[in-house]
Amino acid sequence: MSVFNPRHLFRQIPAPSWQSYFESRAVDLPIDLDWTIEESLLADRLIQVYENLDIPRKTAVTAELRRVHALATPRGIDALLNAHEDPIARQWQFRSLSNIPERVLSVFVENARIFEAAEAVLFFDAGKDKRVWKRHDIRVCDPVDRTEEAIQSFASALADKLSPRQGPRRACQIDLCDRHLDGTVQVTLYLETEPNDPVEFVGEGLRRRPTRPATTLALVYHAEAGIVDTVGRGGDKVHVPLIKLFARHLLKREVKPERVKRPVFHLNRLRYGLMFPEDCGLDLVAEGVDCIRMKSTRLKSYQPPMLDLTAVVPGDPRAQATDEACRFHLQERTPFLGPFNLVEATISIHFIPRDEKKPITPAHLEVKQSGQSNIRELGEHSALAERLLRALRVTEPSEVELALAA
C-alpha cells in the first residue's frame, strides 16, 4: 500500500464524488468554488480548501481520508463486496465509477455500516495465511446466536478469560458481520490492552493523554464445514479460549478445537520442470499465457553435510529455467536429482501481449514447501495461479477445502 497523502486522493477522485463527500460532512466551502472547472485545477482548489480548514475539522477529515486510503486497494474492494448484502449489484455500481479510490469513497459516504464491516473483513483477510492465522476444526455446524444477550455474554466471558489475574477487568466489544461472498460469519473482537500515557502536541504545547488502546482479534466461522479461522496475536493461549467461548456462547455447544494443518506444496514434483499431466484440464493459450518457467529455486539437502542451494536465472522469458540451467552446468551432479528437497520456487507467468508496444507485466508466483505463497498478492492473476498449481499437482485439495466446497 502506498504512503497516505491526501493530495493524491484529491487528484485521483473525480469532482462529483468530492462534492457528495463535502456535502455529507457539512463542510463550509468557498462560495466561488466551481465544480465544473478542469479536474487538475479543481484538485488544486480542493487541496487549498483542505489545508485552510480549522484544526478540529481538518483533523476529522484527515482521519476519514486515511480510512478511505486504507481500503483503496484491490483487496479492499473485495472486502467491500464481501460486506455488501448484494455483491453483484454493488459490483455493477462500481463499474460506473472511474477508479478504486472513488469506489471506496462512494461507499464511505453512502453506507457507513458496510464500510465499517469491510474494514473488519480486510483486517481478517490481511492476516490470513500469516503467522497470526490459525485454523481449527470444531465439528459443529450449528447457526450462530446473534441475540444481544448472547453477544454480551460472550464478550463478558472473553474479558474475564483474557484479563490479567491481578488488576482491573478489561473492556471487550464484539461485532458480527456476514461475509456474503464467502458465505461465512465473521466475529470481530476489540479487547482492551495495557493503558498508555503518550505525549502529544496541543497547539504549541505538550501534554500527556491517558489512553486505553485495544487489540483486534477476528474469528470466521464456516458453518457448513465446522471450521473456524482466527486471526490475532497471542498464539494458542488466546486463539483456543476464543474458539471455545465462541462455541459456548454463540453456538451453545462445548467443543474441543483440533488444529488443522496448513496445506503444504509438493514442490518436489517440479524436479523435472513444469510438466502438466494430460488430464490437468488447463489451457494456457486460452488463459492468455505465452510461457511459464521457474525463475528461481531453493533446494535444501536432507542428508549431511547439510547444504542450501539457491538458483536464479534472468527474467528474460527466452532464458532457460533454473532446472534446465542446473542440468546444463552441473550435468550429472545437478541437485534436482540429488539428495535435496525443493523448498522454495518462483514461477514466472509470461502473458501474450495484446499490443506489441504495451507488453503485459509477467506475474511471479512465489511458493514455499511450508504452504506459504504470494497468491493473494497477485491480484487479477490469483485465480490463474491457483489453477496452475493444481494442474501441476503441486497442491491437492485438502479435506478442509473439499468440505468447504461440498
N, C-alpha and C positions, 0 to 999 in steps of 0.2 A: 504494500500500500504506500502511495506517495505521501510525503510530509504535508500536513494540513496547512493550507494557505487560503484564507477567504477570498483573496483576489482571484485565485484560479477558479473558484466556484462562480464568481460573478462573471467571469469571461466564458465559462462553459455552458451556463444555463441561459436559455432564451428569455426575452423580456416578459412574455405573458406569465410564466411561472414565478418570476420575481415579483411581479405585480400582485399575484394571488398571495404570495407569502407575506409581503409587507402589509397588505390589507388585512390579512388574517391576524397579524400581530399588532394592528393599530399603530403602526409607526408613522410619525408625522413626517411626511415627505415634502420637499420644496414644491411650491405652487407651480413653478415654471418647469417642472420635470416632464419631459416629453417622452412617452413610452414608444413612440413611432420612429425615433431617430435611428441612425445606423447602429448596429449591435456593438461595435467596438467603442463608439462614443458613449452609448448608454452604459456599457460596463464601467467605463471610466467614471461616469457620473454617479453610478450606484456605489462604486468604491469610495468616492468622495463623501456621499451621504453616510455610508457606514462609518467612515473614520470620524465624522463630525457628530455622531450620536453621543449623548451624555453617557457617562461611565456605567451606571447601572443598566441602561438599555443596551449599550454595546456589549457588555459582559453577557447579558442574556442571549442576544443574537449570536454572539460568538459560540456560546455553548451549544446552541441549536445547530449551527452550521457544522460544528465538529461531529455531531451525531449524524448529520446527513453525509458528511465526508466518509465516516467510518463504514457506512453501508453502500457507498458508491463504488462497488466492485461487482464483478460477475457473481461472486459468491453471495454478496449482499442482495442482489436481485433474486437469486434462488431463495434466500431466506424470506424475502417479501412475498414471493409466490407461495412459499410453504405456509406462511402465516395467514394467507387470504382464504376466505371461505370458498371462493370460486377462482382458483388459479388460472384457468383458461381465459375467463373473462378479463381478469387483470392483465394477463399477457397480451390480449388484444388491445387493451387500453395503452399499454406500454409502447406498442408499435406506432402509435400516433405521436409519441414524444421523441425528441431528437437524439438523446443520449442517456447514459446511465445516471449521471448526476441529476438530470431533470426528472427522470422517473422516480428516483428516491425522494427528491424534494416534493413531488406531487403527492406521494403517499404521506409524507410528513405533514403536509398542510391539510389533506383531506381526512385522514383517519389516524389519529394518534394511537389508538388501541392496536391496530395492525402493525404500526411502526414499532411500538414497544415490544410486541410479540416477536417481530422479525429480529430485533436486537438480541432477544433471548435465544432465538433459533441460531443466529450467527455465532453466538458465544459457544454453543454446543458444537456446531459444525467446525469451528476453528480448532477446537480441542480434540475432536475425534481423530483416531489413528496416531495420536501423540502419547507421550508418557503419562499425561493426566487422564487418559481414557481407559476405562475398564469395561468389560462385558461379562455379564453373569446370566446363567440360566436359573430361573426360579420355578419353572414348571407350573406356572399359574397363568391362566388365560382369562381371568375374570375382568369385568368392566371396572373402571375407576370411579370411586365415590367422589363426586365433585361438590358435595354439600359443604357449606361454610363450616359447619361443626366438625366434619372430618378433616378438613384442611387445617383448621386451627388446632385440632388435637395432634395432628402430625407435626405442625410447627412447634408446639409446646414440647412434645416428646423429643424432637431433634435438638431443641435448645438445651433441654436437660441433659441429653446424652453427650453433647459436644462442648458444653460449658466446663471450665476447669472446676475441679473439686473444691478449691478454695477461691473465693471471690464471687462477685455478683453473677447472676444468671444472664446470659447473653440473649439479645433480641434475635428473632428469626422471622422472616417473612417468606411466604411461598406463593408463587404464581403458577397457574396451569394454563396451557395452551395446546391446541390441536395442531399437528403438523400435517397439513392437508395433502401435500404431495407424498409424504411417507406413509400416511395412514396410521401415525403413531401419536402418543400423548407425551408432551414434554412438561416436566416439573422443574421450575427454576427456583432455587433457594438462595436467599441472601442472609448470611449469618454474620453477626457482629464479631469483630476480632478485637485485638488489643487496642485500647484507646491511644490516641495520638495528640500531640500538642505542638503543631508546626508553627513556625514563624512566618508571617506574611506581611506584605506591604499593604497599608491602608492609607491612600493618599500619598503623602511624603513620609509617613512614619511607619514604624514596625509594631506589630502586636502578635501575641500568641493566641491561637484559636483552638480550643479543645475540640476534637473530632471523634466520632465513633465509626471508624471505617468498617466496611463489610466485605467479606469474601463471597464469591459466587460459586455455586455448585449447580449442576444440571443433571437431570435424570430423564432418559427417554425410554418409554415402555412400549415394546412390541407385543401387543395383546395377542395377536394371532399365534405367535411362536413362543410366548412365555419367556421372552428375552428382555433384559434390562441393560441399557448402556448408561454409564455415568461418566461425567467429566468434572474434574476439580482437583485441587491439591489436597494432600493428606494421606494418600495411599489407602490400603485396606482398612486401616483403623477409622477412616472416615467413610469410605465407599460402602463397606459391608453393613455398618449400622444404618446408613442412609437407605439402603435397599430393604433391609429388614423392617425398618419403621415405615417405609413407604407401603410395603405389602400389608403390614399390620393395620395401618390406619386408613389407607385408601383402597386396598383390595380385600380387607377383612380376612386375611389369611396369614398364618405363620409359615415362613419359608426358610430354607437353608440354601443360600445362594452358592452356586457352583461356578467357578471361573471357567469361561470359555476362552480357549487359547486363540490368539490371533492366527488366522490362516497364513501359512508360510508360502513362499515362492520356491518352486522346484527348479532352481536355476541350473543345476547340473544337466538338465535336459537340453541346455543350449550348448553343450560341449562341441557339437558338430555343426554349429551355426544355427541360423534361424530357418529351420526346416518345418514346413507345415504338413501335417497329415492330410491325406486325400479327402477325408471326411470332415475337415475343420469347418467348412461352410463359410469361410471368409474370402471375399472377392476384393483384393486390394485395388484393382483398377476401378471397380465401382465405388470404392471409398475415396477415390481421387489420389491414391498413393503411387508415387513413382518408384520408390525403393525403400527398404528398411535395412538397417545394418547395425551391428554392435559397435558403438563408438568407443566405449571403454569398458574394461572388466577388471575385477579384483578377485584374485584367487588366493586361497589360504590352505597351506598343507595340513593334512590330518595325520601325518607321520613325522617323527623327529628326524632331523633337526627342523624346527618349526620355521616357516618362511611365508611371508606375504608378498605377492607379486601383483603389480598394477600395470595394465597395458592400455595405452591411449593412442588412437590414430587420428589423423587430421579430419577436420569437419567436412572436407570435400566428399560429396556422395559417390564420386568415382573412385575414391581411395578404397583400399582393401579394409575389411572389417578386422577387428582385433584377433579373432580366432584364425583367420586366413594369414594375417601378418605374422602371428606367432609360429604357425606351421612352416611358413617360408623361411623365417630367420633361425628358428630353433630346431627345425626338422624333427627327427625322432624324439628329441628331448622336450617337445612342446608341453607346457604344463597342463594344457587342456586334456591331455591323455595320460597325465601322470597322477600321483597321489595328492591331488588338490581338489578342494571344493570351490565351486564358483559361487562366491558370496555376494558380489555386487555386480551390476551391469547397467550400462546406459545404452538404450536402444534408440537410435535416431530414425525418425519417420520423415522422409522427404516426399513432398507433395508435387503433383503435376501442376505446373504453373498455368493459370488461366490467361495470363498476359505475359509475354516474354520480357516486357520492361518492368514488370512488378512480380518477381518471384515470391512464392509463399514461404515464409519462415518455417524451417523444419521444427518439429516437436521432438523434444528429448525426454524420453521416458526413463526415469531412474528407479530401479528396483533393488531391494536387498533381500537376501535369503530369509531374514528375520520377519519379513512381511511388510516392511516399510516401503513406501513409494511416494512419488510426487504426482500420482494420478489426479488428485483433486486440484492440483495447481495448473493442470494443462488446459483448463477452460473448455472450449468447444471440442477439443480433441480427447477429453477424458473418456467418453464412451468408446471411441475407437481404440484407445489404449487398453481398456478392459477387454474388449473383444479380441484384440491382438494377443494378449497374454493367455486368454482362454484357448485361442486357436493353437498356440504354441505348446499347450499342455503345461505351461509354467504354473498355472493356478487351476485348481479344480474346485467346483462348488462345494463349500463346506456344509456340514449338517445344518448350521445356523442359516446359511443362505438358502438352502433348499426349503427349510421351514418357513422362512420369510416369503419365499416366492410361491409357496403352495396355496 
